[in-house]
Amino acid sequence: MTPKLTCSQTLGLTLCCLLACSMTHAQQPLNRADVESFFDEAWAESMHQDGLVPGAVVTVVEDGNIILNKGYGVRDTHSGAAVDPGTTRVRIGSTSKLFTVLTALSLVDQGSSSWTPM
């Protein structure tokens, strides 16, 4: 059984998602090798250190095309079974709020909606 993520672990995953989203906002198409290198480096340097995040699935989509679909780490800390992006199910948790806000901000950026602070 995989341990529950702490707030700081969820924040780390959220930051990776933000970085991935900011990469897709660029005018030039994404290069698969660059995207994979970015996430490989992020995983190696921060995410899996000290077992904070035992495993993750990263999927990057641009214009309906899958640029990267890769598993990192292990899906089960006891057996050491590797994460498989095709079969491992990962709970998205509170990061769905991030996607909602990014979608809303994208609509504002396109002029399809407006943002009124409360």
C-alpha atoms as an extended CHARMM CRD file, in Angstrom:
* protein
*
       118  EXT
         1         1  MET       CA              0.0000000000        0.0000000000        0.0000000000  PROA      1               0.0000000000
         2         2  THR       CA              1.3490000000        3.4310000000       -0.9370000000  PROA      2               0.0000000000
         3         3  PRO       CA              1.5000000000        6.0240000000        1.8810000000  PROA      3               0.0000000000
         4         4  LYS       CA             -0.7680000000        9.0790000000        1.7120000000  PROA      4               0.0000000000
         5         5  LEU       CA              0.9030000000       12.2390000000        0.3640000000  PROA      5               0.0000000000
         6         6  THR       CA              1.5890000000       15.0680000000        2.7680000000  PROA      6               0.0000000000
         7         7  CYS       CA              0.8460000000       18.6990000000        2.0020000000  PROA      7               0.0000000000
         8         8  SER       CA              4.4500000000       19.3780000000        0.9390000000  PROA      8               0.0000000000
         9         9  GLN       CA              4.4520000000       16.3390000000       -1.3460000000  PROA      9               0.0000000000
        10        10  THR       CA              1.2080000000       17.4340000000       -2.9780000000  PROA      10              0.0000000000
        11        11  LEU       CA              2.6970000000       20.9030000000       -3.3830000000  PROA      11              0.0000000000
        12        12  GLY       CA              5.7290000000       19.4250000000       -5.1550000000  PROA      12              0.0000000000
        13        13  LEU       CA              3.5050000000       17.5350000000       -7.5880000000  PROA      13              0.0000000000
        14        14  THR       CA              1.4180000000       20.6600000000       -8.1350000000  PROA      14              0.0000000000
        15        15  LEU       CA              4.5300000000       22.6840000000       -8.9490000000  PROA      15              0.0000000000
        16        16  CYS       CA              5.5190000000       20.0960000000      -11.5560000000  PROA      16              0.0000000000
        17        17  CYS       CA              2.0480000000       20.3740000000      -13.0650000000  PROA      17              0.0000000000
        18        18  LEU       CA              2.3300000000       24.1530000000      -13.1400000000  PROA      18              0.0000000000
        19        19  LEU       CA              5.6810000000       23.9450000000      -14.8700000000  PROA      19              0.0000000000
        20        20  ALA       CA              4.2660000000       21.5340000000      -17.4180000000  PROA      20              0.0000000000
        21        21  CYS       CA              1.3070000000       23.8280000000      -18.0590000000  PROA      21              0.0000000000
        22        22  SER       CA              3.5900000000       26.8300000000      -18.4760000000  PROA      22              0.0000000000
        23        23  MET       CA              5.6170000000       24.8600000000      -21.0050000000  PROA      23              0.0000000000
        24        24  THR       CA              2.4820000000       24.2280000000      -23.0800000000  PROA      24              0.0000000000
        25        25  HSD       CA              1.6440000000       27.9430000000      -23.1140000000  PROA      25              0.0000000000
        26        26  ALA       CA              4.6870000000       28.6580000000      -25.2900000000  PROA      26              0.0000000000
        27        27  GLN       CA              4.1540000000       29.4230000000      -28.9870000000  PROA      27              0.0000000000
        28        28  GLN       CA              6.4650000000       26.7090000000      -30.2750000000  PROA      28              0.0000000000
        29        29  PRO       CA              5.4570000000       23.0350000000      -30.2490000000  PROA      29              0.0000000000
        30        30  LEU       CA              6.7680000000       20.8700000000      -27.4460000000  PROA      30              0.0000000000
        31        31  ASN       CA              9.7180000000       18.6290000000      -28.1270000000  PROA      31              0.0000000000
        32        32  ARG       CA              9.2190000000       15.1740000000      -26.5940000000  PROA      32              0.0000000000
        33        33  ALA       CA             12.8940000000       14.7880000000      -25.6820000000  PROA      33              0.0000000000
        34        34  ASP       CA             12.9420000000       18.1730000000      -23.9190000000  PROA      34              0.0000000000
        35        35  VAL       CA              9.7290000000       17.4340000000      -22.0110000000  PROA      35              0.0000000000
        36        36  GLU       CA             10.9750000000       14.0100000000      -20.9430000000  PROA      36              0.0000000000
        37        37  SER       CA             14.3390000000       15.4570000000      -19.9150000000  PROA      37              0.0000000000
        38        38  PHE       CA             12.5800000000       18.1330000000      -17.8320000000  PROA      38              0.0000000000
        39        39  PHE       CA             10.5170000000       15.5860000000      -15.8920000000  PROA      39              0.0000000000
        40        40  ASP       CA             13.3960000000       13.1020000000      -15.5930000000  PROA      40              0.0000000000
        41        41  GLU       CA             15.4760000000       15.8580000000      -14.0250000000  PROA      41              0.0000000000
        42        42  ALA       CA             12.6420000000       17.0280000000      -11.7660000000  PROA      42              0.0000000000
        43        43  TRP       CA             12.1320000000       13.4500000000      -10.5630000000  PROA      43              0.0000000000
        44        44  ALA       CA             15.8300000000       12.8290000000       -9.9950000000  PROA      44              0.0000000000
        45        45  GLU       CA             16.5270000000       16.1090000000       -8.2130000000  PROA      45              0.0000000000
        46        46  SER       CA             13.5200000000       16.5930000000       -6.0070000000  PROA      46              0.0000000000
        47        47  MET       CA             10.4410000000       14.4400000000       -6.1870000000  PROA      47              0.0000000000
        48        48  HSD       CA             11.6940000000       11.0170000000       -5.1260000000  PROA      48              0.0000000000
        49        49  GLN       CA             14.3950000000       12.1150000000       -2.6840000000  PROA      49              0.0000000000
        50        50  ASP       CA             13.9870000000       10.6510000000        0.7990000000  PROA      50              0.0000000000
        51        51  GLY       CA             10.9410000000        8.6910000000       -0.3930000000  PROA      51              0.0000000000
        52        52  LEU       CA              8.6680000000       11.7360000000       -0.2760000000  PROA      52              0.0000000000
        53        53  VAL       CA              6.8690000000       10.6400000000       -3.4280000000  PROA      53              0.0000000000
        54        54  PRO       CA              7.2740000000        6.9170000000       -4.1070000000  PROA      54              0.0000000000
        55        55  GLY       CA              5.8340000000        7.0890000000       -7.6170000000  PROA      55              0.0000000000
        56        56  ALA       CA              4.0710000000        9.2490000000      -10.1580000000  PROA      56              0.0000000000
        57        57  VAL       CA              2.6420000000        9.1800000000      -13.6640000000  PROA      57              0.0000000000
        58        58  VAL       CA              3.3210000000       12.1800000000      -15.8720000000  PROA      58              0.0000000000
        59        59  THR       CA              1.2330000000       12.7160000000      -18.9930000000  PROA      59              0.0000000000
        60        60  VAL       CA              1.7540000000       15.8060000000      -21.1450000000  PROA      60              0.0000000000
        61        61  VAL       CA             -0.7490000000       16.5140000000      -23.9170000000  PROA      61              0.0000000000
        62        62  GLU       CA             -0.4580000000       19.2070000000      -26.5780000000  PROA      62              0.0000000000
        63        63  ASP       CA             -3.2050000000       19.8610000000      -29.1300000000  PROA      63              0.0000000000
        64        64  GLY       CA             -4.7610000000       16.4700000000      -28.3850000000  PROA      64              0.0000000000
        65        65  ASN       CA             -1.4880000000       14.5910000000      -28.9280000000  PROA      65              0.0000000000
        66        66  ILE       CA              0.2740000000       12.7640000000      -26.1030000000  PROA      66              0.0000000000
        67        67  ILE       CA              3.7920000000       14.1680000000      -25.9070000000  PROA      67              0.0000000000
        68        68  LEU       CA              4.8510000000       12.1570000000      -22.8540000000  PROA      68              0.0000000000
        69        69  ASN       CA              3.2280000000        9.3740000000      -20.8460000000  PROA      69              0.0000000000
        70        70  LYS       CA              5.7640000000        8.0190000000      -18.3910000000  PROA      70              0.0000000000
        71        71  GLY       CA              5.8510000000        6.3780000000      -14.9850000000  PROA      71              0.0000000000
        72        72  TYR       CA              8.3990000000        7.2830000000      -12.3230000000  PROA      72              0.0000000000
        73        73  GLY       CA              9.3260000000        5.4010000000       -9.1790000000  PROA      73              0.0000000000
        74        74  VAL       CA              7.3290000000        2.5870000000       -7.5930000000  PROA      74              0.0000000000
        75        75  ARG       CA              3.6170000000        1.9500000000       -7.2420000000  PROA      75              0.0000000000
        76        76  ASP       CA              4.0510000000       -0.1170000000       -4.0940000000  PROA      76              0.0000000000
        77        77  THR       CA              6.7770000000        0.6410000000       -1.5740000000  PROA      77              0.0000000000
        78        78  HSD       CA              6.6830000000       -2.8800000000       -0.1140000000  PROA      78              0.0000000000
        79        79  SER       CA              7.0510000000       -4.8800000000       -3.3230000000  PROA      79              0.0000000000
        80        80  GLY       CA              9.0290000000       -2.2580000000       -5.2450000000  PROA      80              0.0000000000
        81        81  ALA       CA              6.7900000000       -2.7610000000       -8.2880000000  PROA      81              0.0000000000
        82        82  ALA       CA              7.4880000000       -0.0360000000      -10.8600000000  PROA      82              0.0000000000
        83        83  VAL       CA              4.9280000000        2.5430000000      -11.9270000000  PROA      83              0.0000000000
        84        84  ASP       CA              3.4230000000        1.6870000000      -15.3270000000  PROA      84              0.0000000000
        85        85  PRO       CA              1.6450000000        4.6720000000      -16.9150000000  PROA      85              0.0000000000
        86        86  GLY       CA             -0.7740000000        2.3450000000      -18.6910000000  PROA      86              0.0000000000
        87        87  THR       CA             -1.9350000000        0.3710000000      -15.6670000000  PROA      87              0.0000000000
        88        88  THR       CA             -1.0090000000        2.2640000000      -12.4770000000  PROA      88              0.0000000000
        89        89  ARG       CA             -3.8550000000        4.3970000000      -11.1410000000  PROA      89              0.0000000000
        90        90  VAL       CA             -2.7990000000        7.5000000000       -9.2450000000  PROA      90              0.0000000000
        91        91  ARG       CA             -5.2000000000        9.6160000000       -7.2260000000  PROA      91              0.0000000000
        92        92  ILE       CA             -5.2680000000       13.1830000000       -8.4270000000  PROA      92              0.0000000000
        93        93  GLY       CA             -6.4470000000       14.4810000000       -5.0420000000  PROA      93              0.0000000000
        94        94  SER       CA             -6.6160000000       18.2230000000       -4.5000000000  PROA      94              0.0000000000
        95        95  THR       CA             -4.6630000000       19.0200000000       -7.6560000000  PROA      95              0.0000000000
        96        96  SER       CA             -7.9610000000       18.9830000000       -9.6050000000  PROA      96              0.0000000000
        97        97  LYS       CA             -8.5300000000       22.4810000000       -8.1810000000  PROA      97              0.0000000000
        98        98  LEU       CA             -5.3460000000       23.5710000000       -9.9480000000  PROA      98              0.0000000000
        99        99  PHE       CA             -6.6550000000       22.3460000000      -13.2990000000  PROA      99              0.0000000000
       100       100  THR       CA             -9.9630000000       24.1390000000      -12.7560000000  PROA      100             0.0000000000
       101       101  VAL       CA             -8.2190000000       27.4380000000      -12.0460000000  PROA      101             0.0000000000
       102       102  LEU       CA             -5.8060000000       27.0390000000      -14.9690000000  PROA      102             0.0000000000
       103       103  THR       CA             -8.7310000000       26.3400000000      -17.3030000000  PROA      103             0.0000000000
       104       104  ALA       CA            -10.5810000000       29.4200000000      -16.0310000000  PROA      104             0.0000000000
       105       105  LEU       CA             -7.4650000000       31.5800000000      -16.4260000000  PROA      105             0.0000000000
       106       106  SER       CA             -6.9530000000       30.2300000000      -19.9300000000  PROA      106             0.0000000000
       107       107  LEU       CA            -10.4850000000       31.3150000000      -20.8480000000  PROA      107             0.0000000000
       108       108  VAL       CA             -9.7870000000       34.7860000000      -19.4190000000  PROA      108             0.0000000000
       109       109  ASP       CA             -6.5320000000       34.9280000000      -21.3820000000  PROA      109             0.0000000000
       110       110  GLN       CA             -8.3920000000       34.0530000000      -24.5980000000  PROA      110             0.0000000000
       111       111  GLY       CA            -10.9920000000       36.7400000000      -23.9040000000  PROA      111             0.0000000000
       112       112  SER       CA            -13.8110000000       34.1800000000      -23.6280000000  PROA      112             0.0000000000
       113       113  SER       CA            -14.4600000000       35.0460000000      -19.9860000000  PROA      113             0.0000000000
       114       114  SER       CA            -13.5950000000       37.7210000000      -17.4390000000  PROA      114             0.0000000000
       115       115  TRP       CA            -12.1510000000       37.5810000000      -13.9420000000  PROA      115             0.0000000000
       116       116  THR       CA            -13.7450000000       39.6120000000      -11.1770000000  PROA      116             0.0000000000
       117       117  PRO       CA            -11.8810000000       39.4430000000       -7.8530000000  PROA      117             0.0000000000
       118       118  MET       CA            -14.1010000000       39.0370000000       -4.8050000000  PROA      118             0.0000000000
